[in-house]
Amino acid sequence: VPRGDFRITGVLSIFNVSGLTFTGAGKEATRLIWDGDYSVGSYAPMVRLSSAQGCRVARMQLSVAAGKRASVGIHMRTMGSSQFVSARNVVEDVKMSVDGRMDECVLVGGAHADAGLDANNDFHIVRRCDFFGYRRYGIRLDNTQVFDVKIDDVICIGSWATTTATTS
């Protein structure tokens, strides 16, 4: 993906593939900006690696448009009736600075209403990433079938702006 800002209105789905590289021109050079729908209880990640093996997402920034909200930045999980299980994917040199407008930056595993399985989400790597301003989790390993995930040189700083306090 070249240098520039790119408006995203739906999930970028990478499904049932091995060895794909999805890379930008750099953390400060390529920006994917979520401008899609969000409702409480809904689930729509910006980038979904479903049943992907040995894939790489790198050198970009994921952001959320003003006035919008996103559920997850990058989700790696195994889907039913697919050729591959989710394994050996790499997220590196990715920045998410979301000012309280994203719930989670990276989610590994998880069984959701959209047919994700709690199965074999193993050997992933998250490295050299900066996650700022998320509402719930910088990185979440969900359910029991997540094994040997390496997290290296990652900064996670959540948002304290999600609640307000008043004094009288």
NUTOR-511482 format. One record per residue: residue in one letter; residue number from 0; x, y, z of N, C-alpha, C, O in turn. Coordinates in pm, 1 decimal. Layout:
// residues N
R   vexnu   zaba         nu         nv         nw        cau        cav        caw         cu         cv         cw         ou         ov         ow
R       A    NUM          X          Y          Z          X          Y          Z          X          Y          Z          X          Y          Z
...
//
This chain:
// residues 168
R   vexnu   zaba         nu         nv         nw        cau        cav        caw         cu         cv         cw         ou         ov         ow
R       V      0       86.0     -116.0        0.0        0.0        0.0        0.0       91.5      123.5        0.0      180.3      133.8       84.7
R       P      1       71.6      215.4      -92.0      160.6      332.1     -101.1      137.7      433.4       11.7       45.4      419.9       92.0
R       R      2      221.5      531.8       15.0      210.0      643.1      108.7       75.2      712.3       87.7       31.5      729.3      -26.1
R       G      3        8.7      752.5      197.5     -116.1      826.2      187.4     -217.4      780.4      289.2     -193.0      687.0      365.6
R       D      4     -332.6      847.4      289.7     -444.3      814.2      376.7     -550.6      741.4      295.2     -585.1      784.2      185.1
R       F      5     -603.0      630.2      349.9     -700.8      548.7      279.9     -821.1      525.6      370.1     -807.1      470.0      479.0
R       R      6     -937.9      567.2      326.4    -1062.0      555.4      402.3    -1116.5      412.8      386.6    -1132.7      363.5      274.9
R       I      7    -1144.4      347.7      499.8    -1194.3      210.8      501.9    -1336.5      213.6      557.5    -1358.7      263.8      667.7
R       T      8    -1432.9      160.3      482.5    -1571.7      160.7      529.3    -1623.8       20.5      560.1    -1737.5        5.5      604.9
R       G      9    -1543.1      -80.9      536.8    -1581.0     -218.5      566.3    -1458.1     -300.2      599.1    -1345.7     -253.4      581.4
R       V     10    -1478.0     -420.5      646.2    -1368.6     -508.6      687.5    -1279.0     -543.8      569.2    -1328.1     -583.3      463.4
R       L     11    -1146.2     -529.5      587.1    -1049.8     -580.3      489.5    -1021.8     -724.2      529.9     -951.1     -748.4      627.7
R       S     12    -1076.1     -819.3      456.1    -1070.1     -959.5      494.5     -965.7    -1035.2      413.3     -968.7    -1036.0      290.2
R       I     13     -874.3    -1098.0      484.3     -772.5    -1184.2      424.6     -810.0    -1324.9      470.0     -794.0    -1358.8      587.3
R       F     14     -860.2    -1407.6      376.6     -922.0    -1534.0      413.8     -860.0    -1652.5      341.5     -839.9    -1649.2      220.1
R       N     15     -829.7    -1758.5      418.5     -790.7    -1887.1      363.3     -672.7    -1876.4      266.7     -678.5    -1923.7      153.2
R       V     16     -566.0    -1813.2      314.7     -449.7    -1788.6      230.4     -322.3    -1812.5      311.7     -323.1    -1806.3      434.6
R       S     17     -214.7    -1839.4      241.4      -86.0    -1860.1      305.6       19.0    -1769.4      241.4       27.4    -1759.4      118.9
R       G     18       99.2    -1703.1      326.0      214.2    -1627.5      277.3      186.9    -1489.2      221.3      275.9    -1431.6      158.7
R       L     19       70.2    -1433.8      240.2       37.9    -1300.9      187.9      104.9    -1192.0      271.5      109.4    -1201.8      394.1
R       T     20      156.5    -1088.9      206.0      212.0     -972.7      274.3      127.2     -851.4      241.5      105.7     -819.4      124.5
R       F     21       78.7     -783.3      345.8       -1.1     -661.4      333.4       77.5     -553.4      406.3       70.1     -541.7      528.6
R       T     22      152.3     -475.2      330.7      245.7     -381.3      392.4      231.5     -241.6      334.5      196.8     -224.2      217.7
R       G     23      258.7     -142.8      417.7      252.4       -3.5      376.7      392.1       54.7      359.6      491.5      -17.8      356.7
R       A     24      397.4      187.6      348.2      523.9      259.0      327.8      587.7      302.2      459.6      696.7      359.4      459.6
R       G     25      521.0      275.3      572.1      574.8      310.5      703.2      465.1      351.8      798.3      356.0      390.0      755.9
R       K     26      494.6      343.8      930.6      396.0      376.1     1033.5      340.1      517.4     1020.1      223.2      541.1     1050.7
R       E     27      421.0      608.8      975.5      376.6      747.8      962.2      342.0      782.7      817.7      299.5      895.0      790.8
R       A     28      358.9      689.9      724.8      339.5      720.0      582.5      210.0      664.2      524.2      147.0      729.7      441.2
R       T     29      169.4      544.8      566.0       47.3      481.7      514.4      -52.8      472.8      628.5      -25.5      411.8      731.8
R       R     30     -168.7      534.0      609.0     -271.4      536.4      713.7     -403.0      481.5      660.2     -457.8      533.0      562.7
R       L     31     -454.0      374.5      725.9     -587.3      322.3      697.3     -679.8      382.5      801.9     -658.7      363.9      921.8
R       I     32     -782.3      454.4      757.4     -870.6      525.9      848.3    -1009.6      462.6      845.3    -1077.5      465.2      742.7
R       W     33    -1051.7      405.3      959.5    -1183.3      342.7      969.5    -1290.8      450.4      964.5    -1289.8      544.7     1043.6
R       D     34    -1383.3      434.8      870.6    -1496.1      527.1      857.0    -1624.4      446.2      837.5    -1719.7      491.8      774.3
R       G     35    -1624.4      324.2      893.8    -1739.2      234.8      879.1    -1835.1      247.2      995.1    -1821.1      334.9     1080.3
R       D     36    -1932.4      158.7      997.1    -2036.4      160.4     1099.9    -1992.4       84.2     1224.0    -1910.4       -7.4     1217.3
R       Y     37    -2048.6      124.0     1336.4    -2025.8       57.2     1463.8    -2153.4       69.8     1545.3    -2212.3      177.6     1552.5
R       S     38    -2196.2      -38.9     1606.2    -2305.8      -30.7     1701.6    -2270.8     -122.4     1818.0    -2202.5     -223.2     1799.9
R       V     39    -2316.6      -88.0     1935.3    -2285.2     -166.2     2054.2    -2328.6     -310.3     2031.3    -2441.6     -337.0     1990.5
R       G     40    -2236.8     -402.4     2058.2    -2265.9     -543.3     2038.2    -2230.5     -594.2     1899.2    -2232.1     -715.0     1875.1
R       S     41    -2198.6     -503.2     1807.4    -2158.7     -547.1     1673.5    -2010.5     -581.3     1675.1    -1939.8     -550.6     1771.1
R       Y     42    -1965.0     -643.9     1570.2    -1825.5     -683.8     1563.9    -1776.8     -668.1     1420.6    -1821.7     -739.8     1331.2
R       A     43    -1686.4     -575.9     1399.0    -1630.7     -555.7     1265.1    -1487.6     -503.6     1278.7    -1466.7     -384.7     1302.8
R       P     44    -1389.0     -592.5     1263.4    -1250.6     -546.4     1269.6    -1214.1     -468.6     1142.8    -1280.1     -482.5     1039.8
R       M     45    -1109.9     -387.5     1150.8    -1061.3     -318.9     1030.7     -995.6     -419.7      936.7    -1026.5     -424.1      817.6
R       V     46     -904.1     -501.2      991.6     -832.7     -603.3      912.8     -856.0     -738.1      980.6     -830.3     -753.3     1100.0
R       R     47     -904.8     -835.8      903.9     -932.0     -968.7      957.5     -847.8    -1071.1      882.1     -860.0    -1086.2      760.5
R       L     48     -762.3    -1141.2      956.5     -686.7    -1253.8      901.5     -759.6    -1379.5      944.8     -741.1    -1426.6     1057.0
R       S     49     -842.5    -1434.4      856.7     -921.9    -1552.9      888.1     -861.2    -1674.8      820.9     -848.8    -1680.9      698.5
R       S     50     -823.5    -1772.0      903.4     -763.8    -1894.9      851.6     -647.0    -1862.8      758.7     -632.5    -1922.1      651.7
R       A     51     -565.1    -1768.8      801.2     -446.9    -1727.0      724.9     -322.2    -1780.1      794.8     -312.6    -1777.7      917.5
R       Q     52     -227.3    -1828.0      715.3     -102.7    -1880.6      770.3       15.7    -1808.3      710.0       21.5    -1785.6      589.1
R       G     53      110.9    -1771.9      796.2      235.3    -1711.8      748.5      214.9    -1579.1      677.3      292.8    -1544.4      588.5
R       C     54      113.4    -1505.5      713.9       86.6    -1375.4      651.6      147.3    -1263.8      736.1      178.3    -1282.8      853.7
R       R     55      163.5    -1148.4      674.5      229.3    -1036.0      741.3      151.3     -908.1      715.2      119.3     -876.5      600.7
R       V     56      120.4     -833.5      823.0       62.2     -699.6      815.1      166.9     -607.9      876.8      204.4     -625.3      992.7
R       A     57      214.9     -509.1      799.0      329.4     -431.6      847.2      334.6     -290.9      789.7      272.6     -260.3      687.9
R       R     58      410.7     -206.4      858.4      451.5      -72.9      813.2      333.8       17.7      776.7      329.3       75.7      668.1
R       M     59      238.3       28.6      870.4      123.6      115.9      845.4       63.7      161.3      977.6      100.3      113.2     1084.9
R       Q     60      -28.7      254.4      966.8     -102.3      304.4     1082.2     -250.7      279.0     1060.2     -303.2      301.8      951.2
R       L     61     -317.6      231.5     1164.8     -462.6      216.5     1161.6     -520.8      322.0     1254.2     -478.9      335.9     1369.1
R       S     62     -616.8      395.1     1203.1     -675.3      506.1     1276.8     -827.1      501.4     1260.9     -879.5      422.1     1182.7
R       V     63     -896.7      586.2     1334.9    -1042.6      592.5     1328.7    -1082.9      736.7     1301.1    -1033.6      829.2     1365.8
R       A     64    -1172.4      755.4     1205.1    -1218.6      889.4     1167.7    -1289.0      957.5     1285.4    -1349.8      890.9     1369.2
R       A     65    -1280.4     1088.6     1290.7    -1348.3     1165.7     1394.2    -1497.9     1135.7     1390.3    -1558.4     1129.1     1283.3
R       G     66    -1555.9     1117.8     1507.9    -1698.8     1088.9     1516.2    -1735.4      943.8     1491.6    -1853.5      909.2     1495.8
R       K     67    -1636.5      857.1     1465.6    -1661.1      713.9     1440.5    -1602.3      631.1     1553.3    -1529.8      682.8     1638.2
R       R     68    -1633.9      502.2     1553.6    -1579.1      408.5     1650.2    -1559.4      274.2     1580.7    -1637.0      237.3     1492.5
R       A     69    -1455.5      201.3     1620.6    -1424.6       69.7     1563.2    -1414.9      -33.0     1675.5    -1381.5        1.2     1788.9
R       S     70    -1444.4     -159.4     1643.3    -1435.6     -263.3     1745.5    -1291.8     -315.1     1760.8    -1239.2     -317.7     1872.0
R       V     71    -1228.0     -356.3     1650.6    -1094.4     -416.5     1655.8    -1010.7     -367.5     1538.4    -1062.3     -350.6     1427.9
R       G     72     -881.9     -344.6     1561.8     -791.9     -306.9     1453.1     -756.5     -426.9     1366.1     -789.0     -428.8     1247.4
R       I     73     -690.2     -527.1     1423.7     -648.6     -647.9     1350.9     -693.3     -770.5     1430.6     -663.5     -783.1     1549.4
R       H     74     -766.0     -861.6     1362.4     -811.2     -984.6     1426.8     -756.8    -1104.7     1350.4     -774.6    -1115.5     1229.1
R       M     75     -690.0    -1195.2     1422.8     -638.8    -1320.6     1365.8     -716.0    -1434.6     1429.1     -716.4    -1449.5     1551.3
R       R     76     -782.7    -1516.7     1345.2     -863.7    -1626.7     1398.2     -884.4    -1733.9     1291.5     -859.8    -1711.6     1172.9
R       T     77     -930.5    -1851.7     1336.8     -959.1    -1963.9     1248.4    -1108.8    -1969.3     1220.4    -1190.6    -1956.6     1311.5
R       M     78    -1143.4    -1988.3     1093.8    -1283.4    -1999.5     1051.8    -1316.7    -2146.7     1025.1    -1228.7    -2227.2      994.9
R       G     79    -1442.6    -2179.1     1036.7    -1488.7    -2313.4     1002.3    -1484.2    -2334.1      851.8    -1486.0    -2237.5      775.5
R       S     80    -1478.5    -2457.1      809.7    -1477.0    -2498.5      668.1    -1374.4    -2421.9      584.8    -1406.5    -2368.7      478.5
R       S     81    -1251.8    -2416.9      633.7    -1144.8    -2352.6      557.2    -1026.5    -2448.5      543.9    -1016.6    -2548.1      615.7
R       Q     82     -939.2    -2416.8      452.5     -823.7    -2502.7      427.1     -717.9    -2488.2      535.6     -651.2    -2585.7      570.4
R       F     83     -701.7    -2366.6      589.8     -594.5    -2339.2      685.4     -649.1    -2306.1      823.9     -763.4    -2263.0      838.6
R       V     84     -564.7    -2327.3      925.5     -590.4    -2271.3     1057.8     -503.0    -2147.3     1070.9     -400.6    -2134.8     1003.7
R       S     85     -543.9    -2057.4     1156.7     -469.5    -1933.6     1176.6     -339.7    -1962.2     1251.8     -343.1    -2005.0     1367.2
R       A     86     -225.5    -1938.9     1187.1      -97.2    -1967.8     1250.4       15.9    -1890.5     1183.1       11.6    -1862.8     1063.2
R       R     87      116.5    -1856.7     1262.3      241.7    -1797.2     1214.2      222.7    -1665.5     1137.3      296.0    -1637.2     1042.5
R       N     88      124.6    -1586.4     1178.7      106.9    -1454.5     1118.4      187.3    -1352.1     1196.8      211.5    -1369.3     1316.3
R       V     89      228.6    -1245.7     1129.4      312.3    -1142.9     1190.6      246.7    -1006.5     1172.0      206.3     -969.4     1061.8
R       V     90      237.1     -933.0     1282.1      197.0     -791.9     1279.2      318.8     -715.9     1328.9      360.1     -731.7     1443.8
R       E     91      377.0     -632.2     1240.7      497.1     -560.8     1284.3      502.0     -419.3     1228.1      452.7     -391.3     1118.8
R       D     92      562.8     -331.9     1306.1      576.6     -191.2     1268.0      440.9     -130.1     1234.1      425.7      -60.8     1133.4
R       V     93      342.3     -157.2     1320.5      207.7     -103.3     1303.2      178.8       -8.5     1419.4      211.3      -36.7     1534.7
R       K     94      117.7      103.2     1386.1       78.3      201.3     1487.9      -73.0      215.5     1484.9     -133.9      223.3     1378.2
R       M     95     -133.4      219.0     1604.6     -275.4      251.5     1616.4     -285.6      359.7     1722.4     -257.0      336.5     1839.8
R       S     96     -326.0      476.4     1680.0     -346.9      589.0     1770.4     -491.5      631.7     1751.3     -524.3      699.3     1653.8
R       V     97     -578.6      592.2     1844.8     -722.3      594.7     1816.5     -806.1      680.9     1910.4     -928.3      683.5     1896.5
R       D     98     -746.2      750.1     2003.6     -816.2      846.9     2089.2     -947.1      795.4     2147.6    -1047.3      867.0     2147.1
R       G     99     -947.4      671.6     2198.1    -1066.6      615.6     2261.0    -1175.8      573.0     2165.4    -1287.9      545.3     2208.1
R       R    100    -1144.9      567.1     2035.4    -1248.2      533.6     1937.3    -1237.2      389.4     1886.5    -1309.2      351.2     1794.3
R       M    101    -1147.9      308.7     1945.8    -1136.6      166.5     1909.3    -1135.3       84.8     2038.0    -1070.6      122.8     2135.5
R       D    102    -1207.0      -27.6     2038.0    -1213.0     -110.6     2157.9    -1084.2     -189.7     2180.5    -1030.5     -190.7     2291.3
R       E    103    -1034.7     -255.7     2075.9     -916.5     -341.0     2087.8     -826.2     -319.5     1967.1     -875.1     -300.8     1855.6
R       C    104     -695.1     -322.0     1988.3     -603.3     -305.5     1874.8     -578.3     -438.1     1803.6     -599.0     -447.7     1682.6
R       V    105     -534.0     -540.9     1877.1     -508.6     -672.6     1817.5     -583.3     -778.1     1899.2     -573.3     -782.0     2021.8
R       L    106     -657.2     -862.5     1829.9     -729.3     -973.2     1891.7     -683.2    -1102.3     1825.3     -688.4    -1115.1     1703.0
R       V    107     -637.8    -1199.0     1906.9     -596.7    -1329.8     1856.7     -693.2    -1433.4     1910.8     -713.6    -1443.7     2031.8
R       G    108     -753.4    -1511.2     1818.9     -847.0    -1616.0     1858.3     -986.6    -1562.2     1875.3    -1019.1    -1452.4     1830.1
R       G    109    -1068.5    -1641.1     1941.0    -1204.4    -1598.2     1969.9    -1306.6    -1661.3     1878.6    -1286.1    -1671.8     1757.7
R       A    110    -1416.4    -1703.0     1937.5    -1530.4    -1755.4     1862.2    -1639.1    -1649.3     1866.2    -1688.5    -1614.9     1973.6
R       H    111    -1675.9    -1598.2     1751.9    -1776.1    -1492.8     1742.6    -1896.8    -1543.9     1665.1    -1892.6    -1651.2     1605.0
R       A    112    -2002.8    -1467.0     1667.2    -2127.2    -1505.7     1600.3    -2109.7    -1522.7     1450.0    -2194.7    -1582.7     1384.4
R       D    113    -2000.4    -1470.7     1394.8    -1979.8    -1480.5     1249.9    -1893.5    -1601.6     1213.8    -1814.5    -1595.1     1119.6
R       A    114    -1907.8    -1710.3     1286.7    -1851.0    -1842.2     1254.3    -1703.4    -1859.8     1285.5    -1642.0    -1953.7     1234.8
R       G    115    -1644.3    -1774.0     1366.3    -1506.5    -1798.0     1408.7    -1502.7    -1916.4     1504.6    -1598.1    -1939.1     1579.0
R       L    116    -1393.5    -1991.8     1503.3    -1379.9    -2108.8     1589.3    -1277.4    -2082.2     1698.1    -1182.9    -2005.8     1678.1
R       D    117    -1295.7    -2143.8     1810.7    -1197.0    -2141.5     1917.7    -1099.4    -2255.5     1889.1    -1101.3    -2357.9     1957.3
R       A    118    -1014.0    -2237.3     1788.0     -927.8    -2346.7     1745.0     -797.4    -2295.7     1684.4     -798.8    -2209.6     1596.5
R       N    119     -687.1    -2348.0     1730.5     -556.6    -2335.3     1667.4     -522.5    -2196.1     1615.8     -510.8    -2175.9     1495.0
R       N    120     -506.8    -2102.3     1704.5     -459.3    -1968.5     1670.0     -319.9    -1955.2     1730.6     -302.9    -1892.9     1835.4
R       D    121     -220.6    -2013.9     1664.5      -91.2    -2036.7     1726.5       25.9    -1969.6     1654.3       21.3    -1942.1     1534.4
R       F    122      130.7    -1944.9     1733.0      262.3    -1902.4     1684.6      261.6    -1766.5     1613.7      343.7    -1743.1     1525.0
R       H    123      170.8    -1677.6     1651.4      168.5    -1544.1     1592.5      274.7    -1456.7     1659.0      319.4    -1485.2     1770.1
R       I    124      314.4    -1350.2     1589.7      413.0    -1255.7     1641.8      358.3    -1114.1     1626.2      310.1    -1076.8     1519.3
R       V    125      366.0    -1036.0     1733.3      335.1     -893.7     1729.1      461.5     -823.7     1777.0      503.6     -842.2     1891.1
R       R    126      523.1     -741.7     1688.3      649.1     -678.1     1727.8      662.0     -537.1     1670.3      608.1     -504.0     1564.7
R       R    127      735.5     -457.0     1744.7      765.4     -317.4     1708.4      637.4     -239.5     1674.1      631.1     -170.5     1572.4
R       C    128      536.0     -251.8     1760.6      408.4     -183.7     1737.6      381.8      -83.2     1849.4      430.3      -98.5     1961.5
R       D    129      304.2       19.1     1816.9      264.3      122.2     1912.1      112.2      130.6     1911.2       52.1      162.4     1808.5
R       F    130       49.6      102.0     2025.8      -95.8      104.6     2037.2     -135.6      207.2     2143.2     -106.5      189.4     2261.4
R       F    131     -201.7      314.0     2100.6     -237.5      423.3     2190.3     -386.6      453.2     2185.4     -446.6      455.2     2077.9
R       G    132     -446.1      476.2     2301.4     -580.8      530.0     2309.7     -694.2      431.9     2289.7     -806.8      475.3     2265.6
R       Y    133     -670.8      301.0     2298.4     -777.6      201.7     2283.7     -864.4      202.6     2409.5     -820.3      244.8     2516.4
R       R    134     -987.9      155.7     2395.1    -1083.5      157.5     2506.6    -1069.6       37.4     2601.0    -1088.3       51.3     2721.9
R       R    135    -1036.8      -81.3     2546.0    -1036.6     -201.3     2630.6     -901.6     -271.9     2634.8     -844.0     -286.6     2742.6
R       Y    136     -849.0     -316.6     2518.9     -727.2     -398.0     2517.6     -632.5     -353.6     2406.1     -675.7     -323.5     2294.8
R       G    137     -503.2     -349.9     2437.4     -403.3     -329.6     2333.8     -387.6     -458.6     2253.3     -391.5     -457.8     2130.3
R       I    138     -369.6     -569.5     2325.7     -360.8     -702.9     2264.7     -442.7     -797.2     2352.4     -425.4     -801.1     2474.2
R       R    139     -532.6     -873.3     2288.6     -612.7     -969.6     2364.7     -599.6    -1107.7     2302.4     -618.0    -1125.2     2182.0
R       L    140     -567.0    -1206.5     2387.3     -562.2    -1347.0     2346.8     -690.4    -1408.6     2400.2     -709.1    -1417.8     2521.6
R       D    141     -779.0    -1450.9     2310.3     -913.7    -1489.6     2349.3     -935.3    -1639.5     2336.9     -899.3    -1700.2     2236.0
R       N    142     -993.6    -1698.2     2439.0    -1030.3    -1838.3     2447.4     -908.6    -1927.6     2465.4     -797.0    -1877.9     2480.4
R       T    143     -928.5    -2056.3     2464.0     -825.2    -2149.3     2509.3     -729.9    -2196.3     2400.5     -623.0    -2248.1     2432.8
R       Q    144     -763.2    -2180.8     2275.8     -680.9    -2235.9     2168.6     -583.4    -2133.6     2110.6     -569.8    -2122.3     1988.8
R       V    145     -516.6    -2060.3     2196.9     -412.6    -1966.0     2155.0     -283.9    -2012.3     2222.1     -276.7    -2020.2     2344.7
R       F    146     -182.9    -2042.9     2142.0      -59.7    -2100.8     2195.3       61.4    -2029.4     2136.6       66.2    -2004.3     2016.2
R       D    147      157.9    -1996.9     2219.6      288.2    -1944.9     2179.4      278.2    -1819.9     2089.6      324.1    -1820.5     1975.4
R       V    148      218.7    -1715.5     2142.8      214.1    -1586.5     2073.8      326.7    -1501.9     2130.7      335.3    -1482.6     2252.0
R       K    149      413.1    -1451.4     2043.5      526.1    -1369.6     2086.3      491.2    -1221.4     2071.0      445.5    -1177.0     1965.6
R       I    150      513.9    -1146.8     2178.4      490.6    -1002.8     2178.2      623.3     -939.1     2214.4      675.1     -961.2     2323.8
R       D    151      679.5     -859.1     2122.0      813.9     -806.2     2140.7      819.5     -658.4     2102.0      778.2     -620.9     1992.3
R       D    152      870.0     -575.8     2191.3      890.7     -433.3     2165.1      759.9     -364.5     2124.7      752.9     -297.3     2021.8
R       V    153      656.9     -382.5     2207.3      524.7     -327.0     2181.1      487.5     -231.9     2294.7      503.5     -265.0     2412.2
R       I    154      438.2     -114.7     2258.8      389.7      -18.0     2356.8      237.8      -19.8     2353.5      177.7       -5.4     2246.9
R       C    155      175.0      -37.3     2469.6       28.5      -35.0     2481.4       -9.6       66.2     2589.0       21.5       47.7     2706.6
R       I    156      -76.8      172.6     2548.2     -123.8      274.2     2642.5     -270.5      300.5     2611.9     -303.8      357.1     2507.8
R       G    157     -357.3      259.3     2702.6     -501.1      273.1     2682.6     -549.2      415.6     2700.3     -471.8      506.5     2730.2
R       S    158     -677.9      432.3     2681.3     -739.4      564.5     2689.4     -803.2      584.4     2825.1     -881.6      501.2     2870.6
R       W    159     -770.3      692.4     2888.5     -836.9      728.8     3012.3     -947.5      828.9     2983.4    -1014.2      875.3     3075.8
R       A    160     -967.6      862.3     2859.1    -1069.1      959.6     2819.6    -1204.8      894.9     2796.9    -1298.6      962.6     2754.7
R       T    161    -1217.4      765.0     2824.1    -1343.5      697.5     2797.3    -1446.6      719.1     2907.5    -1564.4      688.2     2889.6
R       T    162    -1402.8      771.6     3020.2    -1495.8      807.0     3125.8    -1472.9      953.1     3162.7    -1364.1     1006.9     3142.4
R       T    163    -1574.0     1015.1     3215.7    -1558.3     1155.3     3256.4    -1589.8     1168.0     3403.0    -1671.7     1093.6     3456.9
R       A    164    -1525.9     1260.7     3466.3    -1549.9     1286.1     3607.3    -1591.9     1432.0     3623.2    -1543.0     1519.6     3551.8
R       T    165    -1681.5     1456.8     3715.9    -1722.2     1594.5     3743.4    -1707.9     1620.8     3892.6    -1716.3     1529.6     3974.8
R       T    166    -1686.7     1743.8     3924.4    -1681.0     1781.7     4066.1    -1786.8     1885.5     4092.6    -1826.3     1959.9     4002.8
R       S    167    -1832.3     1890.5     4214.9    -1934.4     1989.7     4248.0    -1881.4     2091.9     4345.6    -1954.0     2183.3     4384.8
//
